[in-house]
Amino acid sequence: MDRNLALNLVRVTEAASIGAAKYMGRGDKNAADQAGVDGMRKMFQTMSIEGVVVIGEGEMDEAPMLYIGEVVGAGGQGASKVDIAVDPVDGTTSVAKGLPNAIAVVAMAPRGCLLNAPDMYMDKIAVGPKVAGKVHIDAPIHENLRITAESLNKSITDLTVTMLDRPRHEDIIRQCREAGARIKLFRDGDVAAAMATCFDHTGVDIMLGIGGAPEGVIAAAALKCLGGEFQGKLVPYTDEERQRCIKMGASIEKVYSMEDLVKGNEVYFAATGISDGELLKGVVYTGNNTAKTHSVVMRAETGTIRFVEAIHRLNKKPKYAY
């Protein structure tokens, strides 16, 4: 794939974030999500790609969301044929309530390289580069915490574990506390939480717990670019979800590695902050129809990580108008 596509990809997440951020704290997560989708779709159509959405917001009959199977991009002769994984607003509740850590994210890889994950839950573990290859999702929690602490040259009492603030995590929380680790809960958006394990300044060392499987694929793409590690196991809660796994050829016994979720190193990832978070600043509207955004864009092949701060003069960008 053309390496310039990476920088074009960040324009997609910028557009989604600028649209969604207008609904910050207004109590309407559906409107925020729709604005993010609209921004993404418009900017995708400017890219020289023939992209197929493999991780999206539902099936075709649920449009106008970016649905699974939708073709995006300008296409044409020489256009790269790619898989697309999107979450226009990772943290819709956070946007609606004016809470932190909402981001817009996109991952892209050559056709056939991103897993079309069933829309269900996934048990996850994510760690940064210093711990990659040393933990395993099936290992006891206290063992993974011990190994993580040793790899980071700190005691378990200095270790910070992050996970979604959900009742289903009560046992994991108990085990982490018994081991002596610090716990940092978050309400929404586990892609950003997984990425946080790869940056020292966030103070997050390991992410555990159950979240969405589609978001797991996106997180795996990000961590492949960052040199971290992500593992996941599908968790169907109903017979319908089990049948969906069978239909899609997925396994509830398998431990999905990053390579299972995202094949190869020709992977691009971009994210733009919607609300302020540990990794990215949120959108700021500065008056005179101007907005500031803060993004990260990465390539797995080179390991390049770029943080992009941009000032947008929205009256000169008709595709950013909602």
N, C-alpha and C positions, 0 to 999 in steps of 0.2 A: 504494500500500500504506500501511496505517496505520503511522505512524512509531514507535508504541509496540511494534510487532513487533520492532524492533531490540533493545530491552531484554529482551523475552521470549526472544529468540534466544540471548542470553548465558546464560540459565538452562539452555539445552540443552547448551551446551559445559561449563558448570560441572558438571552432572550426569555427563557423560561423563568429565571429568577426575577427579572425586572417586572414581568407580568404578575407573578404570584405574590411578590412583596407588596403590591398595592392593596392586598387583602389582609395585611398583617393586623392581627388583633380584632378583626371585624366579625369573628365568630362564624364564618362561612367557609369551611374547609373545601367544600365542593367547588365554590367559585374560584378559590385559590388554585386548586388542582386544574381546573379548566383553563385558567389563564396561563398556567405553566405549560400545559399541553399545546395550547394555541401558539405560544411563542416558539416552542420546539418545532412544531410542524412547519411553521413559516420559514424558519432558518434552515431546516433540513433541505427544503426545496431549492436552496441556493448552492448546495454542495454537489460536487461532481462525483456522486456515488449512486449505486443501485443497492439500497439497503433494505433488508427485511427485518422487521421488528420481531425478535424472538423472546424478549422479555418486555412486556408492555402492560397495558391497563385493561386487560380483558379480551374478549373475543370480538370478532368483526361486528356483530350486531349491537355492540356496546359503544360504537362510535358516537360522538366525535372524539373519544379518547384515542390515544395512540395504541391501537389494538394489535394483538399478536397476529402476525402474518401480513400486516400492512407494509406496503412498499413505499419507501421514502427516498428523497434525493432527486436531483435533476436528471439523473440517468444520462443516456447518450453514449456515443462511441468512446471507448476508453475509460468509462466510469468504473470505479472499483466496485466489485460485488462483495458486499459485507453483511455481517450480522450486526444488529443493533440491539442493545439493552438499554432501556430508559426508565428513569423514575423522575418525572418532571418536578415533583415535589416530594422528596423523602422527608416526611415530617409534616403532613397536612394539618394535623391537630396542633402542632407547635405554631404553624403560621396563623391558624384561626384564633389561637389564644394569645398570640404575641410572645411565645416562648422561644428559647434559643435552639440552635443546632439544626435548623431546617436548611436543606440544600437541594439543588437541582443537579442530577447526575446522568451521564451517558457513558456507555462503554461500547467499543466498536472493535471488531476483529474480522478476518476473512471469513467468507461464507462457510458455514458448518463448524465454526470454532467456538461458538457460545452455546452452552447447554440450554435447551428449551425446558426450563424447570417447571414442574407442575405448580399451580397456584395453591400452595398449602404451606404448612410450617416446616421449618428446618432447624434442627439443633446445630449450634455453631460454636466454633472456637477460632479466635483470631489473635495472632501475635505479630510482633515486629521482626525486623531482620536478625537481631541478635538471638532470637529464640527460635527462628524458623528451623524446621527439621528435628526439633527436640521434644515437642509435645504431641499428644495424640488425643483425639476426642473421646476415645474409649477408655483412656487411663483414668484412674481415680482423680478427683478434683485436687485433693491435697498434693498428689504427685505432680500434676501439671503446674500447680502453684510453686512447689519447691524448685522444679526445674527452671521455671521462668525467673524466679528470684535469683537463683545461682547464675543463670546466663546473663542477667543484668547486673550482677555483682552487688546485690542488695539483699537485705533480710526480708522474709515473708511479711513482717510487720510494716515494712515500707512499700510493699507491693499494692498497686491499685487495680482492682478488678472492676470492670464495667459490664452492665447488663441492663436490659429493659426492665422497667419497674412494673412487673406483672406478678399476680398471685402465683402463677405457675413456677416462679423462680424461688419460692420460699425455701425449698430444700437446698438449692445451690447457695443461696445467701447464708443459710445456717452453716453449711460446710466451709464456706470461705471465712466466716467469722470464727469458727472453731480452729481453723488453721492460723488465724491471726492476721489475715489480710484486710486491707482497707477496701471498702466497697463504694462505688460511684454509680448510682442509678440514673437512668435517663428515661424520659417518657415516650420518645418517638424518634425514629430515624436511626436504624442500626448500621447503615452504610458508613455514615460519618464516624460512628463509634468504632467500627472495625479499622478504619483508616487511622484513627487517633493512636492506635497501638504502635504505629510506625514513626511517630514524631515525638521526640523527647519532651518538647515544650508542653505537650498536652498533659503529661503526668499519668497517662493511661498505659498500663502494661499488658493487659490481657482482656479480651472480651469473651464472655461465655453466655450461653443461654439460647432460647428458642425465639426465632423471628421468622419473617417471611422467606420462603425459598427463592423467589425471584430476586429479592434484594441480596440473597446470598451469592448469586452469580455475579451481580454487579460489584459486590464487595470483593469477591475473588479476583475480578479483573483489576480492581484498584490495588490490591495487595500484591498481585503479580508484578505490577509496575513498580511498587515500592520495595520489593524484596522481602516482604513479610510472608506469613503463611496463613491460609484459611482452610478449614475442613468443615464438612457439613454432613448431616444425616437427615433424610426426610422423615417427618413426623406426621403421618396421616391420623386424624382424629375420628374420622367417620368411614363407613364402608364406601361411600361415594368417593372419598379421597383415595382410598386404597385402590378402587377400580380405575381411577384416573392415573395412578402410578402404573398399573398394569398396562393400560391403553397406551401410555407414552413410553413404555419400555423402561421405566425408572424402577429402582430397587429401594425398598425400605430397610434393607439390611446393609447396603453398601455405605462405606465411608467415602464421600466424594471429596477428592483432593482438588487443589487448584487446577491441576492439569485436566481433571475430569470435567470441571466446570468451565474452564477457559483454556482451550488447546493452543499450544505454541506461544511464542513471544511477540508475535506481530499484533499486539493489543494496544489500543489507545483508550485513555480514560480522561474525562473532564468533569469537573464539579464547580459550581458557583454557589456561594452563600446566599441564602434568602434572609435568614435571621442570623444574628451574631452567634458564632460557635467557637469552640476551642481551636479549630483548624482554619476556618474561614470567617471573615467579617460578612455581615449581612448587607443587603442593598440599602443605600442611603440616597434619598431624594434631596437634592441640594437647592431646589428652586430653579426658576427659569427653564423648566422642562429638562432638567439635567439629573442624571443618576450616576452613582458610583457603584462599581461591583468589584468583588474580590474572588478570584478563581484559582484553581489548580488544574494543570493539564500535564499528562504523563504518557510516556511510551515505555512499554516493557522491554522492547528490543535493546534500547540504549540506556534505560534506567534514568533518563532525563526527567526531572521534575521542575516544572515552571510554575511560579506563582504570578498571576497576572492581575494587576490593579488597573481598572479602566474607568474612564469618564465618558459617559454617553450623552450626547446632545440629541434628545429623543425627537425633536422636531425635524432633524435631518435623517431619521431612521424610520421610514414608514412601516417597516416590518415589526417595529417595536410598539406600534400603536395598537391599543386594545379598546 
